[in-house]
Amino acid sequence: MFINNRVKEILKSGGVTIGTWLNFAHTSNAEILASSGFEFVGIDMEHSVIDLYEMQNVIMAVESAGACPLVRLTSNDPNQTKQVMDAGAYGVLVPMVKTAEEAELAVRSVKYPPQGMRSVGIGRAHKYGYAFDEHFKMANRESLVIIQIEHIDALGEIDSIFSVEGVDAYMIGPYDLSGSMGIAGEVRHPKMLRVQREILAAAKKHKVAAGIFIVYPHEAAMKEYLREGYQFFVIGSDLIFLSEYTKKNAKKAFAAKREFLANQSIKGADEIIC
């Protein structure tokens, strides 16, 4: 159960927060990411096979290691939101928000009445009932709602989306957004950058914190987005870190092997000639 939400405090004060994705449900992965210095770990239920039971376990691991556990939902589903929040998530990332009505649903699903419609029950978030009153009093204030802008259709509705009270931040979904524009995967395409700037301008007007997912950690891109005014950064994931580090070191090992075998071949040829 959170006492205060450090990531929400950072965003409200105009600061910058940096986290990463968790794609694998192993608690050791969660602890490694949360212990590395990242301020939050986004537990990705949308593009993984993490189930609800596993989700609660990795929330516990992230929280115990000192980072803020957020959960990316599979969809804008009030029932799943309720379960995720009851499990102890500090907030949610809601995919594919394209209208103000969808943004309102996301907020209402996270918040208790009268601000929202979240069902009142007892779970891990309430310390299984031991801190029910305390949690209920501060949950609406401390819970974080981040909507994902990841379809070109959202651009025409962006002012109304960002006008919804209770939306703390948005995050660009670069692959889905580029795909909806017919340039899938071209996340640095001029059209993508133009649309991102339009969305960012609207967010600044409505005082909604701007977020971006940098899939492959890239210092130059990070610096550029910081200059533009982004505040919420998701950097890589356990999947990316493992696959990239593995590939990099496998290449080094096989290069050393080839060099060794080449030298052995040359040495053998010299001995024959002599």
Protein Blocks (a to p, Z undefined) as FASTA:
>chain_A
ZZbdfklmmmmnopacdddddfbfcfklmmmmmmnopabdcddfklccbdfklmmmmmmm
mmmnopacddddfbdcfklmmmmmmnopabdcdehiabfklmmmmmmmmpccfkbmcdcd
ddfknonopammmmmmmmmmmpccddddfbfklmmmmmmmmmpghiabdcddfklmmmmn
opghiambfklmmmmmmmmmmmmmnopacddddfbacfklmmmmmmnopabdcehjfklm
mmmmmmmmmmmmmmmmmmmmmmmmmmmmmmmmZZ
